[in-house]
Amino acid sequence: MATASVPELTDGDVRLRGHRAQDAARVVEQVSDERSRRWTTVPMPYGPAEADAFLAQVAAEWADGSGRRWAVEVDGRFAGTVNYTVRGAGAAEIGFGLHPDARGKQVATRAVGLVLAYAFAQDGVETMGWRAARGNLASWRVAWANGFSLDGTWPGQHVTPSGMRDDLWVGHLDADAAREPRLPWWEPAPLQGNGIRLREWRESDRPDAGPDETARRYVVTQTMVPAPETFDTWLLDTRTSMAVGEGVHWCVADAHTDEVLGGIQVDQLDSRATRGSGMVAYWLTPRARGRGVLGTALDLVVEHAFAEWTDPAGLTGLGVHRLWAGTDARNRASQRALRRAGFREVLLEKQVLTHAGQDPKEAFDAVSFELLASDDRAATRVEPAPDTVIETARLRLRPWRESDRPAPGAGPDEAALRGMPAGVVPTAETFDEFLRRRGHYRDKGTHDFAIADRVTDEVLGSIAVFGIDREVGHGEVGYWLHPGGRGKGYLDEALAAVVEHAFRPTDDGGAGLDRLHAGTVLDNYASRAVLLRNGFRLWGEDHRAYVAADGERSDGAYYELLREWVDQPVAVEIPVVDGERVRLRPWRAADAAAIVDACTDPTTRHWLAGLPEPYDEKAALAYVHQAREDAAAGTSITWCIADVRTDEPLGSLQLSGLRGPRPGTAAVGYWALPQARGRGAVTEGVRLAVRHAFLPSEEGGLGRHRTVLIAADGNAASQAVAERIGFSRNGIEHQAETLGDGSTVDLVRFELLESDWRS
């Protein structure tokens, strides 16, 4: 029955020829096989008569040119049939089937390759179509290997003679396309560690029950977690995903019992827009949660995903350079697992996730994470902060609790509204959200404490080290107190304890940091004083960059403290130095009115350019606080020159340049209140300051050997003070000073050596 006009095609091992009468018996065997009956549309039952009719039909199609159907021969035996049907206008559709003993040997793949070459080169075919019942992965394997694309699914359009209805896969291959796989056919490489095995999914993995409440709550794609009744479809979807290059799916199993503990997958590997990236997704059975199973699975998958891709199935590695994962913002357990695995939080999307049947207006927030192959995972891993409790003489620093809810009506007072961002200090109504945020902060590594009375456990305020960057060892300190806790030194006590905790190594239960920093509103002098008393140093200011809870914009002040500064203080004391008529003492907030009088006086403003305008109490308080900060930083000592009997302010005196490039020199500067001029108060004050500068450090002085003083040319009173004390002129800086009226004058330089002072 062979037809002479059938072109023979061969690659040396596989031969395509015309069908023969002696093929009939093996045709019957092929068609009667269970897989053929499951996936093809041949009539049932099928016997010799049907086979003879088929062979006659093949011969007729070749004779009239309506069909192109070859017998596949291997080792001299009939091995199956391959054909294509011409649709017209350069379009055709391919079909194929093999005898059972020829399957699994790439016979169909090679036979289809031979037919494609003939159809495109000899028969004018420009595009070849392919179709198969959804789930016929063997047919897709042949089409995939020859470069076909899987273009879509036609629901319910494949019906077998037995009445089984399937969806229909459709695909195509153009004549000018490469005849090789377009995307990988992924396989789950066996991975094992820490008592966990990642393996392929099997038919025997059918669960006894469906997703529990936690899975239904957090897994947005409900089909991700299988149920007994959906397992067959779920398993096919999983295998199809790998067969079309979308992703790799592993069963997470107990390495000893092989019990299913969950699933983990790397998806979106077929995205053209994000090639080299993959999305990690996962779920666990209730029994597997809280045992470190997910952490182990993530570590295994991350290592495999970043390993080099050297084979089509990805068994050596997936070769990606980036992984990302998204979670429901409420799912703290999932986020903790990702942070522990080294993923970084990169995006918060508001009201974006919806579950089946959920009102879109009630959508949940989502958090996205990413991890790069180039990342140092040891540095990017984040462990939740431990539930540390720190006790001091009067305080207990502990985690926040539900029982800490403020009383109804209680909330941030005016000072808190002015000095804190919105939402930092909770009310009874906002406490649930406040407590939720604290939990999330702790998950991100924030060392967060409620400041409580050690005896009563009443909450007095809050203190935390947050924004921790493990790579550089930095963290930020933030704090606040309820009104009843202020003015009692609680914050100093709490901050000192937290500083010690922050710098203590992690092996000893601390945060293991090297640097702390803090920011506060520029005119929040109470907060700034706490930082100064605990060794922090001012490193910068910004303007109108801080928005408080009351909506006001303020300037900010920023401080830092290094680990080594704790043991190497640089602050200088502002001592009280008594003379016969005057006393040098620190400036106080109560002196603000006197400072305003001095700095609004025309004479003062003439000689001291750059004073704030208007000069008010706020500016005076800033001056007082700056004096404290300069002393804390060890750069200068600023005294109030006060009447020794009444303590009334008479002027201001400063020794500066204490940390400059000339460690043996101190610079003297001063000004006097209008009512104190001409009374010798400044002269005596400068004499006391110079003596303190020259006094050896072991006797409480600064141990300097040289002092300098600069006065504007024309300021005879200032120059007279220098000369009365014994300073000598040593130079002039020409046109170096701009005065308050805008004019420019010379500066006269003076100096006094310790050796001349003693003589």
PyMOL commands that set and color helices and strands:
alter all, ss='L'
color gray80, all
select helices_A, chain A and resi 21-32+34-39+48-64+100-102+107-122+137-145+203-205+213-218+222-224+231-243+286-288+293-306+332-340+360-362+377-380+402-404+414-419+431-443+483-485+490-503+506-508+525-533+563-567+589-600+602-607+617-632+674-676+681-694+697-699+716-725+754-758
alter helices_A, ss='H'
color red, helices_A
select strands_A, chain A and resi 9-10+14-17+68-74+77-88+91-98+127-133+149-159+165-174+191-193+196-199+248-254+260-267+277-284+322-328+344-353+364-372+390-391+395-398+447-453+459-469+474-481+515-521+537-547+553-562+577-578+582-586+637-643+649-656+665-672+706-712+728-738+744-753
alter strands_A, ss='S'
color yellow, strands_A
deselect
rebuild
show_as cartoon
